[in-house]
Amino acid sequence: MTHEKPFTLDLLKDISPFKAIGVILLISGVALGFLVWLIYFKGGSDYNSSLITSLPALNALLNSTSTVLLLFGYKAIRNRNFSRHMKFNLTAFVTSSLFLISYVIYHNFHGSTSFTGEGMIRPIYFFILVSHIILSALVLPLILTSFYLAFSGKLKLHRKVSKITLPVWLYVSVTGVIIFFVLRAYS
């Protein structure tokens, strides 16, 4: 069985890793700052529709889809199928981006969600939530750096960064779904 070569973008080969990672960190920082403001400082609005209230379920579906796509992408690269690996990971990025858009829309209208569970579930939930939030702040720059390194042909660095990116991205996606179901059950 022959394996194709990894796909690269010549445009990215001319951009230094230092400059690219600086831009990635700037974009990620702006996005994170916006999300913190939106969720914790802006507050929700009085607008409430069935479409808005159904967004958390859509978000869980999008996160679940991202998880499956990431696992397929991992399997593809283990089989040295670069084309399928790239397609699965780009599609996972699209579903994660759609999640982020839906998440922003939901929190624009709804604000933050209170957790009312009591007993042992409370510390478990908050451990999952806090770890999810911290790793969510790290996952975007990791994802963008992994894509930059792959598409610029810096495959050794791509492999190193992706060994961190994949488990963090999977953790964030899976815990996002867990948080949805725990909130649904206890709020």
Contact map, one row per residue, 1 for C-alpha under 8 A:
1110000000000000000000000000000000000000000000000000000000000000000000000000000000000000000000000000000000000000000000000000000000000000000000000000000000000000000000000000000000000000000
1111000000000000000000000000000000000000000000000000000000000000000000000000000000000000000000000000000000000000000000000000000000000000000000000000000000000000000000000000000000000000000
1111100000000000000000000000000000000000000000000000000000000000000000000000000111000000000000000000000000000000000000000000000000000000000000000000000000000000000000000000000000000000000
0111110000000000000000000000000000000000000000000000000000000000000000000000000011100000000000000000000000000000000000000000000000000000000000000000000000000000000000000000000000000000000
0011111000000000000000000000000000000000000000000000000000000000000000000000000001000000000000000000000000000000000000000000000000000000000000000000000000000000000000000000000000000000000
0001111100000000000000000000000000000000000000000000000000000000000000000000000001100000000000000000000000000000000000000000000000000000000000000000010010000000000000000000000000000000000
0000111110000000000000000000000000000000000000000000000000000000000000000000000001100000000000000000000000000000000000000000000000000000000000000000011010000000000000000000000000000000000
0000011111000000000000000000000000000000000000000000000000000000000000000000000000000000000000000000000000000000000000000000000000000000000000000000011110000000000000000000000000000000000
0000001111111000000000000000000000000000000000000000000000000000000000000000000000000000000000000000000000000000000000000000000000000000000000000000001110000000000000000000000000000000000
0000000111111100000000000000000000000000000000000000000000000000000000000000000000000000000000000000000000000000000000000000000000000000000000000000000100000000000000000000000000000000000
0000000011111110000000000000000000000000000000000000000000000000000000000000000000000000000000000000000000000000000000000000000000000000000000000000000100000000000000000000000000000000000
0000000011111110000000000000000000000000000000000000000000000000000000000000000000000000000000000000000000000000000000000000000000000000000000000001001100000000000000000000000000000000000
0000000011111111000000000000000000000000000000000000000000000000000000000000000000000000000000000000000000000000000000000000000000000000000000000000001110000000000000000000000000000000000
0000000001111111000000000000000000000000000000000000000000000000000000000000000000000000000000000000000000000000000000000000000000000000000000000000000000000000000000000000000000000000000
0000000000111111101100000000000000000000000000000000000000000000000000000000000000000000000000000000000000000000000000000000000000000000000000000000000000000000000000000000000000000000000
0000000000001111111100000000000000000000000000000000000000000000000000000000000000000000000000000000000000000000000000000000000000000000000000000000000000000000000000000000000000000000000
0000000000000011111110000000000000000000000000000000000000000000000000000000000000000000000000000000000000000000000000000000000000000000000000000000100000000000000000000000000000000000000
0000000000000001111111000000000000000000000000000000000000000000000000000000000000000000000000000000000000000000000000000000000000000000000000000000000000000000000000000000000000000000000
0000000000000011111111100000000000000000000000000000000000000000000000000000000000000000000000000000000000000000000000000000000000000000000000000000000000000000000000000000000000000000000
0000000000000011111111110000000000000000000000000000000000000000000000000000000000000000000000000000000000000000000000000000000000000000000000001001000000000000000000000000000000000000000
0000000000000000111111111000000000000000000000000000000000000000000000000000000000000000000000000000000000000000000000000000000000000000000000001000000000000000000000000000000000000000000
0000000000000000011111111100000000000000000000000000000000000000000000000000000000000000000000000000000000000000000000000000000000000000000000000000000000000000000000000000000000000000000
0000000000000000001111111110000000000000000000000000000000000000000000000000000000000000000000000000000000000000000000000000000000000000000000000000000000000000000000000000000000000000000
0000000000000000000111111111000000000000000000000000000000000000000000000000000000000000000000000000000000000000000000000000000000000000000010011000000000000000000000000000000000000000000
0000000000000000000011111111100000000000000000000000000000000000000000000000000000000000000000000000000000000000000000000000000000000000000010000000000000000000000000000000000000000000000
0000000000000000000001111111110000000000000000000000000000000000000000000000000000000000000000000000000000000000000000000000000000000000000000000000000000000000000000000000000000000000000
0000000000000000000000111111111000000000000000000000000000000000000000000000000000000000000000000000000000000000000000000000000000000000000000000000000000000000000000000000000000000000000
0000000000000000000000011111111100000000000000000000000000000000000000000000000000000000000000000000000000000000000000000000000000000000100110000000000000000000000000000000000000000000000
0000000000000000000000001111111110000000000000000000000000000000000000000000000000000000000000000000000000000000000000000000000000000000000000000000000000000000000000000000000000000000000
0000000000000000000000000111111111000000000000000000000000000000000000000000000000000000000000000000000000000000000000000000000000000000000000000000000000000000000000000000000000000000000
0000000000000000000000000011111111100000000000000000000000000000000000000000000000000000000000000000000000000000000000000000000000000000000000000000000000000000000000000000000000000000000
0000000000000000000000000001111111110000000000000000000000000000000000000000000000000000000000000000000000000000000000000000000000000000100000000000000000000000000000000000000000000000000
0000000000000000000000000000111111111000000000000000000000000000000000000000000000000000000000000000000000000000000000000000000000000000000000000000000000000000000000000000000000000000000
0000000000000000000000000000011111111100000000000000000000000000000000000000000000000000000000000000000000000000000000000000000000000000000000000000000000000000000000000000000000000000000
0000000000000000000000000000001111111110000000000000000000000000000000000000000000000000000000000000000100000000000000000000000000000000000000000000000000000000000000000000000000000000000
0000000000000000000000000000000111111111100000000000000000000000000000000000000000000000000000000000000000000000000000000000000000000000000000000000000000000000000000000000000000000000000
0000000000000000000000000000000011111111110000000000000000000000000000000000000000000000000000000000000000000000000000000000000000000000000000000000000000000000000000000000000000000000000
0000000000000000000000000000000001111111111000000000000000000000000000000000000000000000000000000000000100110010000000000000000000000000000000000000000000000000000000000000000000000000000
0000000000000000000000000000000000111111111000000000000000000000000000000000000000000000000000000000000000110011000000000000000000000000000000000000000000000000000000000000000000000000000
0000000000000000000000000000000000011111111000000000000000000000000000000000000000000000000000000000000000000011000000000000000000000000000000000000000000000000000000000000000000000000000
0000000000000000000000000000000000011111111000000000000000000000000000000000000000000000000000000000000000000000000000000000000000000000000000000000000000000000000000000000000000000000000
0000000000000000000000000000000000001111111100000000000000000000000000000000000000000000000000000000000000010010000000000000000000000000000000000000000000000000000000000000000000000000000
0000000000000000000000000000000000000111111110000000000000000000000000000000000000000000000000000000000000111111000000000000000000000000000000000000000000000000000000000000000000000000000
0000000000000000000000000000000000000000011111000000000000000000000000000000000000000000000000000000000000111111000000000000000000000000000000000000000000000000000000000000000000000000000
0000000000000000000000000000000000000000001111110000000000000000000000000000000000000000000000000000000000011110000000000000000000000000000000000000000000000000000000000000000000000000000
0000000000000000000000000000000000000000000111110000000000000000000000000000000000000000000000000000000000001000000000000000000000000000000000000000000000000000000000000000000000000000000
0000000000000000000000000000000000000000000011111000000000000000000000000000000000000000000000000000000000001000000000000000000000000000000000000000000000000000000000000000000000000000000
0000000000000000000000000000000000000000000011111101100000000000000000000000000000000000000000000000000000001100000000000000000000000000000000000000000000000000000000000000000000000000000
0000000000000000000000000000000000000000000000111111100000000000000000000000000000000000000000000000000000000000000000000000000000000000000000000000000000000000000000000000000000000000000
0000000000000000000000000000000000000000000000011111110000000000000000000000000000000000000000000000000000000000000000000000000000000000000000000000000000000000000000000000000000000000000
0000000000000000000000000000000000000000000000001111111000000000000000000000000000000000000000000000000000000000000000000000000000000000000000000000000000000000000000000000000000000000000
0000000000000000000000000000000000000000000000011111111000000000000000000000000000000000000000000000000011001100000000000000000000000000000000000000000000000000000000000000000000000000000
0000000000000000000000000000000000000000000000011111111100000000000000000000000000000000000000000000000001000000000000000000000000000000000000000000000000000000000000000000000000000000000
0000000000000000000000000000000000000000000000000111111111000000000000000000000000000000000000000000000000000000000000000000000000000000000000000000000000000000000000000000000000000000000
0000000000000000000000000000000000000000000000000011111111100000000000000000000000000000000000000000011001000000000000000000000000000000000000000000000000000000000000000000000000000000000
0000000000000000000000000000000000000000000000000000111111110000000000000000000000000000000000000000001001000000000000000000000000000000000000000000000000000000000000000000000000010000000
0000000000000000000000000000000000000000000000000000011111111000000000000000000000000000000000000000000000000000000000000000000000000000000000000000000000000000000000000000000000010000000
0000000000000000000000000000000000000000000000000000011111111100000000000000000000000000000000000010010000000000000000000000000000000000000000000000000000000000000000000000000000000000000
0000000000000000000000000000000000000000000000000000001111111110000000000000000000000000000000000010011000000000000000000000000000000000000000000000000000000000000000000000000010000000000
0000000000000000000000000000000000000000000000000000000111111111000000000000000000000000000000000000000000000000000000000000000000000000000000000000000000000000000000000000000110010000000
0000000000000000000000000000000000000000000000000000000011111111100000000000000000000000000000000000000000000000000000000000000000000000000000000000000000000000000000000000000010000000000
0000000000000000000000000000000000000000000000000000000001111111110000000000000000000000000000110110000000000000000000000000000000000000000000000000000000000000000000000000000000000000000
0000000000000000000000000000000000000000000000000000000000111111111000000000000000000000000000110010000000000000000000000000000000000000000000000000000000000000000000000000110110000000000
0000000000000000000000000000000000000000000000000000000000011111111100000000000000000000000000000000000000000000000000000000000000000000000000000000000000000000000000000000110010000000000
0000000000000000000000000000000000000000000000000000000000001111111110000000000000000000000100100000000000000000000000000000000000000000000000000000000000000000000000000000000000000000000
0000000000000000000000000000000000000000000000000000000000000111111111000000000000000000001110110000000000000000000000000000000000000000000000000000000000000000000000000000100000000000000
0000000000000000000000000000000000000000000000000000000000000011111111100000000000000000000100000000000000000000000000000000000000000000000000000000000000000000000000000100110000000000000
0000000000000000000000000000000000000000000000000000000000000001111111110000000000000000000000000000000000000000000000000000000000000000000000000000000000000000000000000000000000000000000
0000000000000000000000000000000000000000000000000000000000000000111111111000000000000001101100000000000000000000000000000000000000000000000000000000000000000000000000000000000000000000000
0000000000000000000000000000000000000000000000000000000000000000011111111100000000000001100100000000000000000000000000000000000000000000000000000000000000000000000001000100000000000000000
0000000000000000000000000000000000000000000000000000000000000000001111111110000000000000000000000000000000000000000000000000000000000000000000000000000000000000000000000000000000000000000
0000000000000000000000000000000000000000000000000000000000000000000111111111000000001001000000000000000000000000000000000000000000000000000000000000000000000000000000000000000000000000000
0000000000000000000000000000000000000000000000000000000000000000000011111111100000011111100000000000000000000000000000000000000000000000000000000000000000000000000000000000000000000000000
0000000000000000000000000000000000000000000000000000000000000000000001111111110000001000000000000000000000000000000000000000000000000000000000000000000000000000000000000000000000000000000
0000000000000000000000000000000000000000000000000000000000000000000000111111111000001000000000000000000000000000000000000000000000000000000000000000000000000000000000000000000000000000000
0000000000000000000000000000000000000000000000000000000000000000000000011111111111011000000000000000000000000000000000000000000000000000000000000000000000000000000000000000000000000000000
0000000000000000000000000000000000000000000000000000000000000000000000001111111111011000000000000000000000000000000000000000000000000000000000000000000000000000000000000000000000000000000
0000000000000000000000000000000000000000000000000000000000000000000000000111111110000000000000000000000000000000000000000000000000000000000000000000000000000000000000000000000000000000000
0000000000000000000000000000000000000000000000000000000000000000000000000011111110000000000000000000000000000000000000000000000000000000000000000000000000000000000000000000000000000000000
0010000000000000000000000000000000000000000000000000000000000000000000000001111111000000000000000000000000000000000000000000000000000000000000000000000000000000000000000000000000000000000
0011000000000000000000000000000000000000000000000000000000000000000000000001111111111000000000000000000000000000000000000000000000000000000000000000000000000000000000000000000000000000000
0011111000000000000000000000000000000000000000000000000000000000000000000001100111111100000000000000000000000000000000000000000000000000000000000000000000000000000000000000000000000000000
0001011000000000000000000000000000000000000000000000000000000000000000000000000011111110000000000000000000000000000000000000000000000000000000000000000000000000000000000000000000000000000
0000000000000000000000000000000000000000000000000000000000000000000000001001100011111111000000000000000000000000000000000000000000000000000000000000000000000000000000000000000000000000000
0000000000000000000000000000000000000000000000000000000000000000000000011111100011111111100000000000000000000000000000000000000000000000000000000000000000000000000000000000000000000000000
0000000000000000000000000000000000000000000000000000000000000000000000001000000001111111110000000000000000000000000000000000000000000000000000000000000000000000000000000000000000000000000
0000000000000000000000000000000000000000000000000000000000000000000000001000000000111111111000000000000000000000000000000000000000000000000000000000000000000000000000000000000000000000000
0000000000000000000000000000000000000000000000000000000000000000000011011000000000011111111100000000000000000000000000000000000000000000000000000000000000000000000000000000000000000000000
0000000000000000000000000000000000000000000000000000000000000000000011001000000000001111111110000000000000000000000000000000000000000000000000000000000000000000000000000000000000000000000
0000000000000000000000000000000000000000000000000000000000000000000000000000000000000111111111000000000000000000000000000000000000000000000000000000000000000000000000000000000000000000000
0000000000000000000000000000000000000000000000000000000000000000010010000000000000000011111111100000000000000000000000000000000000000000000000000000000000000000000000000000000000000000000
0000000000000000000000000000000000000000000000000000000000000000111011000000000000000001111111110000000000000000000000000000000000000000000000000000000000000000000000000000000000000000000
0000000000000000000000000000000000000000000000000000000000000000010000000000000000000000111111111000000000000000000000000000000000000000000000000000000000000000000000000000000000000000000
0000000000000000000000000000000000000000000000000000000000000000000000000000000000000000011111111100000000000000000000000000000000000000000000000000000000000000000000000000000000000000000
0000000000000000000000000000000000000000000000000000000000000110110000000000000000000000001111111110000000000000000000000000000000000000000000000000000000000000000000000000000000000000000
0000000000000000000000000000000000000000000000000000000000000110010000000000000000000000000111111111000000000000000000000000000000000000000000000000000000000000000000000000000000000000000
0000000000000000000000000000000000000000000000000000000000000000000000000000000000000000000011111111100000000000000000000000000000000000000000000000000000000000000000000000000000000000000
0000000000000000000000000000000000000000000000000000000000000100000000000000000000000000000001111111110000000000000000000000000000000000000000000000000000000000000000000000000000000000000
0000000000000000000000000000000000000000000000000000000001100110000000000000000000000000000000111111111000000000000000000000000000000000000000000000000000000000000000000000000000000000000
0000000000000000000000000000000000000000000000000000000000000000000000000000000000000000000000011111111100000000000000000000000000000000000000000000000000000000000000000000000000000000000
0000000000000000000000000000000000000000000000000000000000000000000000000000000000000000000000001111111110000000000000000000000000000000000000000000000000000000000000000000000000000000000
0000000000000000000000000000000000000000000000000000001001100000000000000000000000000000000000000111111111000000000000000000000000000000000000000000000000000000000000000000000000000000000
0000000000000000000000000000000000000000000000000000001100100000000000000000000000000000000000000011111111100000000000000000000000000000000000000000000000000000000000000000000000000000000
0000000000000000000000000000000000100100000000000000000000000000000000000000000000000000000000000001111111110000000000000000000000000000000000000000000000000000000000000000000000000000000
0000000000000000000000000000000000000000000000000001000000000000000000000000000000000000000000000000111111111000000000000000000000000000000000000000000000000000000000000000000000000000000
0000000000000000000000000000000000000000000000000001101100000000000000000000000000000000000000000000011111111110000000000000000000000000000000000000000000000000000000000000000000000000000
0000000000000000000000000000000000000110001100000000000000000000000000000000000000000000000000000000001111111111000000000000000000000000000000000000000000000000000000000000000000000000000
0000000000000000000000000000000000000110011110000000000000000000000000000000000000000000000000000000000111111110000000000000000000000000000000000000000000000000000000000000000000000000000
0000000000000000000000000000000000000000001111110001000000000000000000000000000000000000000000000000000011111110000000000000000000000000000000000000000000000000000000000000000000000000000
0000000000000000000000000000000000000000001110010001000000000000000000000000000000000000000000000000000001111111100000000000000000000000000000000000000000000000000000000000000000000000000
0000000000000000000000000000000000000111011110000000000000000000000000000000000000000000000000000000000001111111100000000000000000000000000000000000000000000000000000000000000000000000000
0000000000000000000000000000000000000011001100000000000000000000000000000000000000000000000000000000000000100111110000000000000000000000000000000000000000000000000000000000000000000000000
0000000000000000000000000000000000000000000000000000000000000000000000000000000000000000000000000000000000000111111000000000000000000000000000000000000000000000000000000000000000000000000
0000000000000000000000000000000000000000000000000000000000000000000000000000000000000000000000000000000000000001111100000000000000000000000000000000000000000000000000000000000000000000001
0000000000000000000000000000000000000000000000000000000000000000000000000000000000000000000000000000000000000000111110000000000000000000000000000000000000000000000000000000000000000010011
0000000000000000000000000000000000000000000000000000000000000000000000000000000000000000000000000000000000000000011111000000000000000000000000000000000000000000000000000000000000000000011
0000000000000000000000000000000000000000000000000000000000000000000000000000000000000000000000000000000000000000001111101100000000000000000000000000000000000000000000000000000000000000011
0000000000000000000000000000000000000000000000000000000000000000000000000000000000000000000000000000000000000000000111111100000000000000000000000000000000000000000000000000000000000000000
0000000000000000000000000000000000000000000000000000000000000000000000000000000000000000000000000000000000000000000011111110000000000000000000000000000000000000000000000000000000000000000
0000000000000000000000000000000000000000000000000000000000000000000000000000000000000000000000000000000000000000000001111111000000000000000000000000000000000000000000000000000000000000000
0000000000000000000000000000000000000000000000000000000000000000000000000000000000000000000000000000000000000000000011111111100000000000000000000000000000000000000000000000000000000000000
0000000000000000000000000000000000000000000000000000000000000000000000000000000000000000000000000000000000000000000011111111110000000000000000000000000000000000000000000000000000000000000
0000000000000000000000000000000000000000000000000000000000000000000000000000000000000000000000000000000000000000000000111111111000000000000000000000000000000000000000000000000000000000000
0000000000000000000000000000000000000000000000000000000000000000000000000000000000000000000000000000000000000000000000011111111100000000000000000000000000000000000000000000000000000000000
0000000000000000000000000000000000000000000000000000000000000000000000000000000000000000000000000000000000000000000000001111111110000000000000000000000000000000000000000000000000100100000
0000000000000000000000000000000000000000000000000000000000000000000000000000000000000000000000000000000000000000000000000111111111000000000000000000000000000000000000000000000000000000000
0000000000000000000000000000000000000000000000000000000000000000000000000000000000000000000000000000000000000000000000000011111111100000000000000000000000000000000000000000000000000000000
0000000000000000000000000000000000000000000000000000000000000000000000000000000000000000000000000000000000000000000000000001111111110000000000000000000000000000000000000000001000100000000
0000000000000000000000000000000000000000000000000000000000000000000000000000000000000000000000000000000000000000000000000000111111111000000000000000000000000000000000000000001000100000000
0000000000000000000000000000000000000000000000000000000000000000000000000000000000000000000000000000000000000000000000000000011111111100000000000000000000000000000000000000000000000000000
0000000000000000000000000000000000000000000000000000000000000000000000000000000000000000000000000000000000000000000000000000001111111110000000000000000000000000000000000000000000000000000
0000000000000000000000000000000000000000000000000000000000000000000000000000000000000000000000000000000000000000000000000000000111111111000000000000000000000000000000000011001100000000000
0000000000000000000000000000000000000000000000000000000000000000000000000000000000000000000000000000000000000000000000000000000011111111100000000000000000000000000000000000000000000000000
0000000000000000000000000000000000000000000000000000000000000000000000000000000000000000000000000000000000000000000000000000000001111111110000000000000000000000000000000000000000000000000
0000000000000000000000000000000000000000000000000000000000000000000000000000000000000000000000000000000000000000000000000000000000111111111000000000000000000000000000010001000000000000000
0000000000000000000000000000000000000000000000000000000000000000000000000000000000000000000000000000000000000000000000000000000000011111111100000000000000000000000000000001000000000000000
0000000000000000000000000001000100000000000000000000000000000000000000000000000000000000000000000000000000000000000000000000000000001111111100000000000000000000000000000000000000000000000
0000000000000000000000000000000000000000000000000000000000000000000000000000000000000000000000000000000000000000000000000000000000000111111111000000000000000000000000000000000000000000000
0000000000000000000000000000000000000000000000000000000000000000000000000000000000000000000000000000000000000000000000000000000000000011111111100000000000000000000010011001000000000000000
0000000000000000000000000001000000000000000000000000000000000000000000000000000000000000000000000000000000000000000000000000000000000001111111110000000000000000000000000000000000000000000
0000000000000000000000011001000000000000000000000000000000000000000000000000000000000000000000000000000000000000000000000000000000000000011111111000000000000000000000000000000000000000000
0000000000000000000000000000000000000000000000000000000000000000000000000000000000000000000000000000000000000000000000000000000000000000011111111100000000000000110110000000000000000000000
0000000000000000000000000000000000000000000000000000000000000000000000000000000000000000000000000000000000000000000000000000000000000000001111111110000000000000010010001000000000000000000
0000000000000000000000010000000000000000000000000000000000000000000000000000000000000000000000000000000000000000000000000000000000000000000111111111000000000000000000000000000000000000000
0000000000000000000110010000000000000000000000000000000000000000000000000000000000000000000000000000000000000000000000000000000000000000000011111111100000000100100000000000000000000000000
0000000000000000000000000000000000000000000000000000000000000000000000000000000000000000000000000000000000000000000000000000000000000000000001111111110000000100110010000000000000000000000
0000000000000000000000000000000000000000000000000000000000000000000000000000000000000000000000000000000000000000000000000000000000000000000000111111111000000100000000000000000000000000000
0000000000010000000100000000000000000000000000000000000000000000000000000000000000000000000000000000000000000000000000000000000000000000000000011111111100000000000000000000000000000000000
0000000000000000100000000000000000000000000000000000000000000000000000000000000000000000000000000000000000000000000000000000000000000000000000001111111111101100000000000000000000000000000
0000011100000000000000000000000000000000000000000000000000000000000000000000000000000000000000000000000000000000000000000000000000000000000000000111111111100100000000000000000000000000000
0000001110011000000000000000000000000000000000000000000000000000000000000000000000000000000000000000000000000000000000000000000000000000000000000011111111000000000000000000000000000000000
0000000111111000000000000000000000000000000000000000000000000000000000000000000000000000000000000000000000000000000000000000000000000000000000000001111111000000000000000000000000000000000
0000011110001000000000000000000000000000000000000000000000000000000000000000000000000000000000000000000000000000000000000000000000000000000000000000111111100000000000000000000000000000000
0000000000000000000000000000000000000000000000000000000000000000000000000000000000000000000000000000000000000000000000000000000000000000000000000000111111111100000000000000000000000000000
0000000000000000000000000000000000000000000000000000000000000000000000000000000000000000000000000000000000000000000000000000000000000000000000000000110011111110000000000000000000000000000
0000000000000000000000000000000000000000000000000000000000000000000000000000000000000000000000000000000000000000000000000000000000000000000000000000000001111111000000000000000000000000000
0000000000000000000000000000000000000000000000000000000000000000000000000000000000000000000000000000000000000000000000000000000000000000000000000000100001111111100000000000000000000000000
0000000000000000000000000000000000000000000000000000000000000000000000000000000000000000000000000000000000000000000000000000000000000000000000001110110001111111110000000000000000000000000
0000000000000000000000000000000000000000000000000000000000000000000000000000000000000000000000000000000000000000000000000000000000000000000000000000000000111111111000000000000000000000000
0000000000000000000000000000000000000000000000000000000000000000000000000000000000000000000000000000000000000000000000000000000000000000000000000000000000011111111100000000000000000000000
0000000000000000000000000000000000000000000000000000000000000000000000000000000000000000000000000000000000000000000000000000000000000000000001001100000000001111111110000000000000000000000
0000000000000000000000000000000000000000000000000000000000000000000000000000000000000000000000000000000000000000000000000000000000000000000001100100000000000111111111000000000000000000000
0000000000000000000000000000000000000000000000000000000000000000000000000000000000000000000000000000000000000000000000000000000000000000000000000000000000000011111111100000000000000000000
0000000000000000000000000000000000000000000000000000000000000000000000000000000000000000000000000000000000000000000000000000000000000000000001000000000000000001111111110000000000000000000
0000000000000000000000000000000000000000000000000000000000000000000000000000000000000000000000000000000000000000000000000000000000000000001001100100000000000000111111111000000000000000000
0000000000000000000000000000000000000000000000000000000000000000000001000000000000000000000000000000000000000000000000000000000000000000000000000000000000000000011111111100000000000000000
0000000000000000000000000000000000000000000000000000000000000000000000000000000000000000000000000000000000000000000000000000000000000000000000000000000000000000001111111110000000000000000
0000000000000000000000000000000000000000000000000000000000000000000000000000000000000000000000000000000000000000000000000000000000000010001000000000000000000000000111111111000000000000000
0000000000000000000000000000000000000000000000000000000000000000000000000000000000000000000000000000000000000000000000000000000000000000001000100000000000000000000011111111100000000000000
0000000000000000000000000000000000000000000000000000000000000000001001000000000000000000000000000000000000000000000000000000000000000000000000000000000000000000000001111111110000000000000
0000000000000000000000000000000000000000000000000000000000000000000000000000000000000000000000000000000000000000000000000000000000010000000000000000000000000000000000111111111000000000000
0000000000000000000000000000000000000000000000000000000000000000000000000000000000000000000000000000000000000000000000000000000000010011001000000000000000000000000000011111111100000000000
0000000000000000000000000000000000000000000000000000000000000011011000000000000000000000000000000000000000000000000000000000000000000000000000000000000000000000000000001111111110000000000
0000000000000000000000000000000000000000000000000000000000000011001000000000000000000000000000000000000000000000000000000000000000000000000000000000000000000000000000000111111111000000000
0000000000000000000000000000000000000000000000000000000000000000000000000000000000000000000000000000000000000000000000000000000110010000000000000000000000000000000000000011111111100000000
0000000000000000000000000000000000000000000000000000000000010010000000000000000000000000000000000000000000000000000000000000000000010000000000000000000000000000000000000001111111110000000
0000000000000000000000000000000000000000000000000000000000111011000000000000000000000000000000000000000000000000000000000000000000000000000000000000000000000000000000000000111111111000000
0000000000000000000000000000000000000000000000000000000000000000000000000000000000000000000000000000000000000000000000000000000000000000000000000000000000000000000000000000011111111100000
0000000000000000000000000000000000000000000000000000000000000000000000000000000000000000000000000000000000000000000000000000100110000000000000000000000000000000000000000000001111111110000
0000000000000000000000000000000000000000000000000000000110010000000000000000000000000000000000000000000000000000000000000000000000000000000000000000000000000000000000000000000111111111000
0000000000000000000000000000000000000000000000000000000000000000000000000000000000000000000000000000000000000000000000000000000000000000000000000000000000000000000000000000000011111111100
0000000000000000000000000000000000000000000000000000000000000000000000000000000000000000000000000000000000000000000000000000100000000000000000000000000000000000000000000000000001111111110
0000000000000000000000000000000000000000000000000000000000000000000000000000000000000000000000000000000000000000001000000000000000000000000000000000000000000000000000000000000000111111111
0000000000000000000000000000000000000000000000000000000000000000000000000000000000000000000000000000000000000000000000000000000000000000000000000000000000000000000000000000000000011111111
0000000000000000000000000000000000000000000000000000000000000000000000000000000000000000000000000000000000000000000000000000000000000000000000000000000000000000000000000000000000001111111
0000000000000000000000000000000000000000000000000000000000000000000000000000000000000000000000000000000000000000001110000000000000000000000000000000000000000000000000000000000000000111111
0000000000000000000000000000000000000000000000000000000000000000000000000000000000000000000000000000000000000000011110000000000000000000000000000000000000000000000000000000000000000011111
